[in-house]
Amino acid sequence: MFSHSLMNELIQALEEWFHEQTSGVLTPNKRYVVCAGLAVLEHMKDHYPLDREHYVTEKSQVHTSGPLIQEILRRFGETREFTREGGRTTRATLAAAESLVELLNNHPCHRELQGLSAKDRSEVVRQLQAVLVAHVRRYFDEQQRLRVEFDPARPVSHSIGE
């Protein structure tokens, strides 16, 4: 079993990492940050501490993909498409992933993390991924556009009046 203080410390560290990577705002050109985070955390279920081969391919890309990210999001009930490539083709994804791995591997509570059972580590990962999924939801909410139905057969004054 893990402590609530461990979870709180890790969530705070993850939020600080997210803010450093995105200046606190997830934009279309920063989606790779969340993809890197979700993928690294997914690999952390099976490996901790994380070594480079756990999360980086032979071609020096993060082990991620659109389907992987969509599956993680789906676990949290988020079905809107966030990415097709999962950040795999963005060069900055590797740097973001490496900085998160460094943070996790060198966190002051790394010994406590290392001592967790696979089940407890999976729960820690789930809670950390939930933090990133919340950023994805906020991103979608901010991207909502006003939708207008327009019937060109009707006078404009009628459309505006409705």
matplotlib code that plots the C-alpha trace (Angstrom):
import matplotlib.pyplot as plt

x = [0.0, 1.2, 0.7, -1.5, 1.6, 3.4, 0.5, 0.3, 4.0, 4.0, 0.9, 2.5, 5.7, 3.8, 1.9, 5.1, 6.6, 3.5, 3.7, 7.4, 6.7, 3.6, 3.7, 0.6, -1.6, -2.1, -2.2, -2.5, 1.3, 2.0, -0.2, 3.0, 3.7, 0.6, 1.3, 4.9, 3.6, 0.8, 3.2, 6.0, 3.5, 2.1, 5.6, 6.1, 3.4, 5.9, 9.2, 10.5, 13.0, 12.6, 15.5, 15.7, 14.9, 11.6, 10.2, 12.4, 12.5, 15.7, 14.9, 15.0, 11.3, 9.1, 7.2, 3.9, 1.2, -2.2, -4.0, -2.1, -2.9, -6.6, -6.8, -5.4, -7.9, -10.7, -10.0, -10.9, -14.1, -12.6, -13.5, -12.7, -9.7, -6.8, -4.0, -3.4, 0.3, 0.6, 3.4, 5.6, 6.6, 7.3, 10.9, 10.2, 8.3, 11.6, 12.9, 9.6, 9.6, 13.2, 12.6, 9.6, 11.6, 14.4, 11.8, 10.2, 13.5, 15.1, 12.1, 12.8, 10.3, 11.8, 12.7, 9.1, 8.0, 10.6, 9.2, 5.6, 3.9, 2.9, -0.7, 0.1, 2.4, -0.4, -2.7, -0.2, 0.2, -3.6, -3.9, -1.0, -2.5, -5.8, -4.1, -2.9, -6.4, -7.9, -5.6, -6.8, -10.4, -9.7, -8.0, -11.1, -13.4, -11.3, -11.4, -15.2, -16.4, -19.7, -21.7, -24.2, -26.8, -27.6, -30.2, -29.3, -32.9, -34.1, -33.5, -30.6, -32.8, -34.8, -31.6, -30.2, -33.5, -33.6]
y = [0.0, 3.5, 6.7, 9.6, 11.9, 9.9, 10.4, 14.1, 14.6, 12.8, 14.7, 18.0, 17.0, 15.9, 19.2, 21.2, 19.1, 19.8, 23.5, 23.6, 21.8, 23.8, 27.1, 25.7, 25.8, 22.8, 24.0, 22.1, 22.3, 21.0, 17.9, 15.8, 16.7, 14.8, 12.0, 11.7, 11.7, 9.2, 6.8, 7.1, 6.4, 3.5, 1.9, 2.6, 0.0, -2.7, -1.0, 1.2, 2.8, 3.4, 2.8, 4.3, 1.0, 0.8, 3.9, 4.6, 2.7, 1.7, 4.8, 7.1, 7.7, 7.4, 4.1, 5.7, 5.8, 7.3, 4.1, 3.8, 7.3, 6.9, 3.6, 5.3, 8.2, 5.7, 4.1, 7.4, 7.8, 10.2, 9.1, 12.3, 12.0, 13.7, 12.6, 10.3, 9.7, 9.9, 12.4, 9.8, 11.9, 15.1, 15.5, 17.3, 14.3, 12.5, 15.4, 15.7, 12.0, 12.1, 15.0, 13.1, 9.9, 11.9, 13.5, 10.1, 8.2, 10.9, 12.0, 12.1, 9.3, 7.0, 4.4, 4.2, 3.9, 1.1, -0.8, -0.8, -4.0, -4.1, -3.6, -0.5, 0.9, 0.5, 2.4, 5.2, 5.3, 5.4, 8.4, 10.2, 9.5, 10.9, 14.3, 14.4, 13.3, 16.3, 18.5, 16.8, 17.5, 21.1, 21.3, 19.9, 22.3, 25.3, 24.1, 24.1, 26.4, 28.0, 26.1, 28.0, 26.3, 28.5, 27.9, 29.9, 29.7, 31.8, 35.6, 36.5, 38.6, 35.4, 33.5, 36.2, 36.7, 33.0]
z = [0.0, -0.7, 1.3, 0.4, 0.9, -1.8, -4.2, -3.4, -3.9, -7.2, -8.4, -7.5, -9.3, -12.4, -12.4, -12.1, -15.0, -17.1, -16.4, -17.3, -20.6, -21.6, -19.6, -17.9, -21.0, -23.3, -26.9, -30.2, -30.7, -27.1, -27.2, -27.5, -23.8, -22.6, -25.0, -23.6, -20.1, -20.6, -22.5, -19.9, -17.1, -19.0, -19.2, -15.5, -14.7, -15.7, -15.0, -12.3, -12.2, -15.9, -18.2, -21.7, -23.4, -21.5, -23.2, -26.3, -29.6, -31.5, -33.7, -30.7, -30.6, -27.5, -27.4, -28.1, -30.7, -31.4, -30.5, -27.2, -26.2, -27.2, -25.2, -22.1, -22.6, -23.1, -19.8, -18.2, -20.4, -22.8, -26.4, -28.4, -30.7, -29.1, -31.4, -34.4, -33.9, -30.1, -30.3, -31.9, -34.8, -32.9, -32.0, -28.8, -27.4, -26.6, -24.6, -22.7, -22.0, -20.8, -18.4, -16.9, -16.5, -14.8, -12.5, -11.6, -11.2, -9.1, -7.1, -3.3, -2.8, -5.5, -2.9, -1.8, -5.5, -6.0, -3.1, -4.4, -5.6, -9.2, -8.2, -6.1, -8.8, -11.4, -9.1, -8.7, -12.5, -12.9, -10.6, -12.3, -15.8, -14.5, -13.9, -17.5, -18.7, -16.8, -18.9, -22.1, -21.1, -20.3, -23.8, -25.4, -23.5, -24.5, -28.2, -28.3, -31.1, -31.5, -34.0, -36.2, -38.4, -41.4, -44.0, -47.1, -48.3, -45.4, -45.1, -42.9, -40.6, -39.7, -38.9, -36.7, -34.9, -33.8]

ax = plt.figure().add_subplot(projection="3d")
ax.plot(x, y, z, "-o")
ax.set_aspect("equal")
plt.show()
